[in-house]
Amino acid sequence: MRKKTMSFWLTALVCLVLTSCGGGGQAQSSSQPDYKSVKDMVLDILQTDEAKQSVGKMMKDDKFKQSLLLDESTVRTTLIQSMTNPNSTHIKEAFKDPKFASAMAKSMKNEQKTLMKDLMKDPEYQKELISVMKDPEFEKNLMDLMKSSAYRQQTMQVMKDSLQSPLFQAELMKIMTKVSEDMTKPKELKSKKKGKGKEGGEGGSGGGNPSS
């Protein structure tokens, strides 16, 4: 019964749309529904349980889902056109949403890391980076940033996280051991030199006693 009812409504809807949109150049009568009326009727039909069930079955159909899929090149081209279009304000608005920006950044994390590594190896990028870092205005902005409480808190948090890392602790122990060894070496050299000096003095005095 539901299938017959749904088929009737779909047939009636198609006939209604064809009648309202067609006409073959004939004058439209005032009794024909306008676009808004057809639109409202379609929306009302889609809100019914029968329509929702039919749409659900269509979405589960493999052939129907395959027809909705877009190939990779089409998706890439569409994204590029949307993001490079100056009139695409919805893209700018989307990036203002913290959740969207965070999700986008996470999805591109590996690509950004690879890009940064490639850029750091590029001689032209290195020159540009050095030039920017030597700029007095950049240096001033960087110093102002480092003086801010937010930056200091973030730095302290990074240091705490690093100190809790086993790898960082192992590297820190290596550095401290090397520093300790370097500090003890000069003292050992001085003590050896003093010891040699004493031995030389004793040898000289011992050699002069028999002659007297």
C-alpha positions as CSV (number, residue, x, y, z in Angstrom):
1,M,0.0,0.0,0.0
2,R,2.8,2.4,0.9
3,K,4.6,1.6,-2.4
4,K,1.5,2.4,-4.4
5,T,0.9,5.6,-2.4
6,M,4.5,6.7,-2.9
7,S,4.4,5.9,-6.6
8,F,1.2,7.9,-7.0
9,W,2.8,10.9,-5.3
10,L,6.0,10.7,-7.3
11,T,4.1,10.4,-10.6
12,A,1.8,13.3,-9.7
13,L,4.9,15.4,-8.7
14,V,6.6,14.7,-12.0
15,C,3.5,15.6,-14.0
16,L,3.1,18.7,-12.0
17,V,6.7,19.8,-12.5
18,L,6.5,19.1,-16.3
19,T,3.2,21.0,-16.5
20,S,4.5,24.0,-14.6
21,C,7.9,24.2,-16.4
22,G,6.6,23.2,-19.9
23,G,4.1,24.9,-22.1
24,G,5.8,24.9,-25.5
25,G,5.5,28.6,-25.7
26,Q,1.9,28.7,-24.8
27,A,0.7,31.3,-22.3
28,Q,0.6,30.0,-18.8
29,S,-2.7,30.2,-17.1
30,S,-3.2,31.6,-13.7
31,S,-4.3,28.2,-12.4
32,Q,-0.8,26.7,-12.9
33,P,1.3,26.7,-9.7
34,D,4.4,28.9,-9.7
35,Y,7.9,27.7,-8.7
36,K,7.5,28.5,-5.0
37,S,4.3,26.4,-4.8
38,V,6.0,23.4,-6.5
39,K,9.0,23.8,-4.2
40,D,6.9,23.9,-1.1
41,M,5.0,20.8,-2.3
42,V,8.2,18.9,-2.9
43,L,9.5,19.8,0.5
44,D,6.2,18.7,2.1
45,I,6.4,15.4,0.3
46,L,10.0,14.8,1.3
47,Q,9.0,15.3,5.0
48,T,6.6,12.3,4.8
49,D,7.6,8.9,6.3
50,E,7.1,7.3,2.9
51,A,9.5,9.7,1.2
52,K,12.1,9.3,3.9
53,Q,12.0,5.5,3.6
54,S,12.3,5.7,-0.2
55,V,15.3,8.1,0.1
56,G,16.8,5.8,2.7
57,K,16.5,2.8,0.3
58,M,18.0,4.8,-2.5
59,M,21.0,5.8,-0.4
60,K,21.6,2.1,0.5
61,D,21.6,1.1,-3.2
62,D,25.2,0.5,-4.4
63,K,24.5,1.7,-7.9
64,F,22.9,4.9,-6.7
65,K,25.9,5.6,-4.3
66,Q,28.3,4.9,-7.1
67,S,26.6,7.5,-9.3
68,L,27.0,10.1,-6.5
69,L,30.7,9.6,-6.1
70,L,33.1,12.1,-7.6
71,D,36.4,11.3,-9.0
72,E,39.6,12.6,-7.3
73,S,40.4,15.1,-10.1
74,T,36.9,16.7,-10.0
75,V,37.1,17.1,-6.2
76,R,40.6,18.6,-6.4
77,T,39.6,21.0,-9.1
78,T,36.4,22.1,-7.2
79,L,38.4,22.7,-4.0
80,I,41.0,24.7,-5.8
81,Q,38.4,26.9,-7.6
82,S,36.5,27.4,-4.3
83,M,39.6,28.4,-2.3
84,T,41.2,30.6,-4.9
85,N,38.0,32.4,-5.8
86,P,38.1,35.9,-4.1
87,N,34.3,35.9,-3.9
88,S,34.1,32.6,-1.9
89,T,33.4,34.2,1.4
90,H,32.1,30.9,2.8
91,I,35.6,29.5,2.8
92,K,36.9,32.4,4.9
93,E,33.9,32.0,7.3
94,A,34.6,28.3,7.6
95,F,38.2,28.9,8.6
96,K,37.0,31.3,11.4
97,D,35.4,28.3,13.0
98,P,37.9,26.9,15.6
99,K,36.6,23.3,15.1
100,F,37.0,23.5,11.3
101,A,40.4,25.1,11.5
102,S,41.6,22.5,14.0
103,A,40.3,19.6,11.9
104,M,41.9,21.1,8.8
105,A,45.2,21.6,10.5
106,K,45.3,18.0,11.9
107,S,44.4,16.5,8.5
108,M,47.3,18.4,6.9
109,K,49.8,17.9,9.7
110,N,52.0,15.4,7.9
111,E,51.9,17.4,4.6
112,Q,52.9,20.6,6.4
113,K,55.8,18.8,8.1
114,T,57.0,17.5,4.8
115,L,56.6,20.9,3.2
116,M,58.6,22.6,6.0
117,K,61.4,20.0,5.7
118,D,61.6,20.6,1.9
119,L,61.6,24.4,2.4
120,M,64.4,24.3,5.0
121,K,66.6,22.5,2.4
122,D,65.8,25.1,-0.3
123,P,68.6,27.7,-0.5
124,E,66.2,30.5,-1.7
125,Y,63.9,29.9,1.2
126,Q,66.9,29.9,3.6
127,K,68.0,33.3,2.3
128,E,64.5,34.7,2.6
129,L,64.1,33.3,6.1
130,I,67.4,34.8,7.2
131,S,66.5,38.1,5.6
132,V,63.2,38.2,7.5
133,M,64.8,37.3,10.8
134,K,67.3,40.2,10.4
135,D,64.5,42.7,9.9
136,P,64.4,45.0,12.9
137,E,60.6,45.1,12.8
138,F,60.4,41.3,12.9
139,E,63.0,41.2,15.8
140,K,60.9,43.7,17.7
141,N,57.7,41.8,17.2
142,L,59.5,38.6,18.3
143,M,60.8,40.2,21.4
144,D,57.4,41.6,22.3
145,L,55.9,38.1,21.8
146,M,58.5,36.5,24.1
147,K,57.8,39.0,26.8
148,S,54.1,38.2,26.8
149,S,52.7,36.0,29.7
150,A,51.0,33.7,27.2
151,Y,54.2,32.9,25.5
152,R,56.1,32.3,28.7
153,Q,53.3,30.0,30.0
154,Q,53.5,28.0,26.8
155,T,57.3,27.9,27.0
156,M,57.1,26.6,30.5
157,Q,54.6,24.0,29.5
158,V,56.8,22.8,26.7
159,M,59.8,22.6,29.1
160,K,57.7,20.6,31.6
161,D,56.5,18.2,28.9
162,S,60.1,17.8,27.6
163,L,61.5,17.1,31.0
164,Q,58.9,14.3,31.5
165,S,60.0,12.7,28.2
166,P,62.4,9.7,28.7
167,L,64.2,10.5,25.4
168,F,64.8,14.1,26.5
169,Q,66.0,12.9,30.0
170,A,68.5,10.6,28.4
171,E,69.8,13.3,26.1
172,L,70.0,15.7,29.1
173,M,72.0,13.2,31.1
174,K,74.5,12.8,28.2
175,I,75.0,16.5,28.0
176,M,75.4,16.9,31.8
177,T,77.9,14.0,31.9
178,K,79.9,15.5,29.1
179,V,79.9,18.9,30.8
180,S,81.1,17.3,34.0
181,E,83.9,15.5,32.3
182,D,85.0,18.7,30.5
183,M,85.1,20.6,33.8
184,T,87.2,17.9,35.6
185,K,89.8,17.7,32.7
186,P,91.5,21.1,33.4
187,K,91.9,20.2,37.1
188,E,93.5,16.9,36.2
189,L,95.8,18.5,33.7
190,K,96.9,21.1,36.3
191,S,97.5,18.5,39.0
192,K,99.6,16.4,36.5
193,K,101.7,19.5,35.7
194,K,102.2,20.3,39.3
195,G,103.3,16.7,40.0
196,K,105.8,16.8,37.1
197,G,107.2,20.1,38.5
198,K,107.7,18.7,41.9
199,E,109.4,15.6,40.5
200,G,111.8,17.8,38.5
201,G,112.7,19.9,41.5
202,E,113.4,16.9,43.7
203,G,115.5,15.4,41.0
204,G,117.6,18.6,40.7
205,S,118.1,18.9,44.4
206,G,119.0,15.2,44.8
207,G,121.6,15.5,42.0
208,G,123.4,18.4,43.9
209,N,123.9,16.7,47.3
210,P,126.7,14.2,46.4
211,S,128.9,17.0,45.0
212,S,128.8,18.8,48.2
